[in-house]
Every structure is written in structure tokens, then in C-alpha cells.
Amino acid sequence: MAQLMDHVALVTGGGKGIGRAVVDRFVSEGARVGVLVRTLEDAASLSQQHGENVLTHIGDVRSWDDNVAAVATTVQRFGKLDTLVPNAGVYDFSRKFADIPGEHLSEQFDELIGVNVKGYLLAARAALDPLRESRGSIIFTLSSSSFYAGGGGVLYVTSKHGLVGTVRALAYELAPEIRVNAVAPGGTRTGLGGLASARSDNMTLNAVEGFEAMVARTVPLGFLSEPEDHAGLYVTLASRELSRFLTATIIQSDGGLEVRGGGRRVKPNSSEHGERQ
Ligand SMILES: NC(=O)c1ccc[n+]([C@@H]2O[C@H](COP(=O)([O-])OP(=O)(O)OC[C@H]3O[C@@H](n4cnc5c(N)ncnc54)[C@H](O)[C@@H]3O)[C@@H](O)[C@H]2O)c1
């Protein structure tokens, strides 16, 4: 049975990766979805696959006006907004703190936190009125880096830890009208990109050598997840029938990372930084 009939959602960064899997799954569950994308190419691919069930707005999540426009066009076209999924993100490719030249730190911080944190807050603020009206919900994409070090550098881990506070503060403040929850994926096969300010904007996570094997070795379930592996959790959190008593909940979709223990060991002959196993 379709879980999201007559449901309207807005997903940021929904052209590819985890956001795209959420859009595809929401549409297959009966929803109509607005998508804030960065590129014409993503917009075209969504329109081709989903036709009238999806509308796209091209913009930058760091812009208040783009977030307002994405919410407004979604509500105009589909009549309301039930679920907002702030999801667009960038990565620091685990760059070590000492390797970020001090004079570049401010710029790299502003770019990463601007997309990963400010972008989420702007989307949530822009969607507040229609979400209140529908008694809807927000589902943030967090990360295993919201709980542990080692899956990203200090900028990425700082951004994703900060979002735990965002989920909690907004869940508290926006109740009872709006539920606020999150999905925290672990390592996932996507083209998550880097920072223009660090000249890593043409790098992608799925091209990092050894990424799949490293994730498979690290998590008890023993494999690298696909974007689709997380999408059903967003459906559950979006559905009032399935989760109407859930708010401030962060679902960790990470292959059991938490119970692994002993994450860092130094092997004889390894570098002073130790070696992950
Ligand atoms: N891939 C992983 O291993 C992993 C693990 C945990 C969490 N995440 C999180 O999942 C979310 C989605 O990332 P993904 O892995 O699917 O990568 P992705 O690159 O496929 O998706 C990210 C999307 O965000 C968009 N984007 C980036 N900057 C933007 C901006 N300024 N304005 C508008 N859109 C912008 C990109 O165009 C892209 O479509 C991110 O928040 C990421 O931190 C990813």
C-alpha cells in the first residue's frame, strides 16, 4: 500500500545521491515533490523521470531567496507542504586540521557550514508557515559524523554534530505543530562533493580510492550502503500514520557502527596517526 498518497514534500539537493533516492521513493509512495537542485542537469533528469509529480527549482541552499522561492513554487503548484527534507551537503574529504592553512580556514568553514548548517536552517525557516498549516514535519539528513569522529575532517564533523542541536532545538520549539526528526546515514555510495574554497569541488566521495572497502571493514553489516537503503526511513518519518508520536528522533542508518567499538588502533610500524581497521 502506498504510504504517502496526497502528500507534498520538498527535498533540497534531491537531484542525485541520497536526496534523489528520497524523491524517487516518495513519488513511488504517491507523493508530489518539489526539489531544490543546483544544476540544470539535475532538474532535467528529475523532470524526465517523474514528469508532473515533481517540480524543480534551481538555486543555492545558502540563499534565503532561493529557499523561499522553492517553498513558494512547491506550495503554489501542489497546494500545500507536508514534509521538508533539508539534505544538500558538501564534504571536506577528511582533510586534517593541521593541513588546512590557517589563512584559508575561515573561508572553508564558511563554505562548508554555509551549505551543511545554514542551508538547513534557511530551508526550515522558509517552510515554517506551510508546515504549521499542514501540521507537517521536517526530516534532516544527518550523518554518522553527527556522532563520531573519523568519518570526515573537523569541518564536516563539526557541521553534522551541530545539526544534532538543530534537530533537538527545533523539535522542542516547533512542537506540537511540526515534528522534527532526522536520518543519519553511514557511508553511502554517492558522488558527495567537496569545497570550491579548498579546490576539492571536483572530487567525489565515490571516487575516493578504497572507500567501499573501508566502510565494509568498519561496519558490522559489512557493506557500503546505497542511497536507496535509507529512503524507506524518510517515508516512515514523513508518514503521520507510521510515526505521529515521533519527534527529536535521529534514526541511525549506518550498518551498526555504534556497537563496533575499538575504532582506532595503532599497529606496529604504522604512522603516529594510527591506522583505522
Ligand atoms: N554519502 C555518504 O556517505 C553520506 C553519509 C552520511 C550523510 N551524508 C549526507 O547526505 C546528504 C546528501 O549527500 P549525498 O551523499 O547524497 O551526496 P550528493 O552529492 O549526491 O548529494 C548532495 C546534493 O547537494 C547538492 N548541493 C551541494 N551544494 C549545494 C548548494 N550550495 N545548493 C544547492 N544544492 C547543493 C548537490 O548538487 C547534490 O545534488 C548530505 O547532507 C551528506 O552530508 C552522506
The ligand as an ORCA input file, in Angstrom:
! r2SCAN-3c Opt
* xyz 0 1
  N      27.452      9.718      1.012
  C      27.670      9.469      2.290
  O      28.464      8.591      2.664
  C      26.886     10.247      3.335
  C      26.866      9.737      4.640
  C      26.149     10.443      5.614
  C      25.482     11.614      5.292
  N      25.527     12.086      4.016
  C      24.798     13.320      3.758
  O      23.809     13.088      2.778
  C      23.439     14.329      2.172
  C      23.365     14.120      0.671
  O      24.662     13.845      0.183
  P      24.963     12.659     -0.850
  O      25.947     11.779     -0.211
  O      23.714     12.108     -1.379
  O      25.811     13.450     -1.984
  P      25.323     14.081     -3.377
  O      26.445     14.941     -3.840
  O      24.828     13.019     -4.273
  O      24.097     14.983     -2.944
  C      24.284     16.270     -2.416
  C      23.447     17.228     -3.226
  O      23.555     18.527     -2.652
  C      23.645     19.457     -3.726
  N      24.301     20.677     -3.262
  C      25.556     20.852     -2.789
  N      25.776     22.135     -2.501
  C      24.622     22.801     -2.780
  C      24.219     24.148     -2.674
  N      25.046     25.094     -2.234
  N      22.943     24.459     -3.045
  C      22.093     23.523     -3.528
  N      22.432     22.232     -3.630
  C      23.675     21.867     -3.262
  C      24.466     18.742     -4.798
  O      24.262     19.334     -6.057
  C      23.911     17.337     -4.696
  O      22.792     17.154     -5.535
  C      24.496     15.346      2.621
  O      23.943     16.157      3.633
  C      25.602     14.471      3.167
  O      26.370     15.136      4.139
  C      26.208     11.427      3.018
*
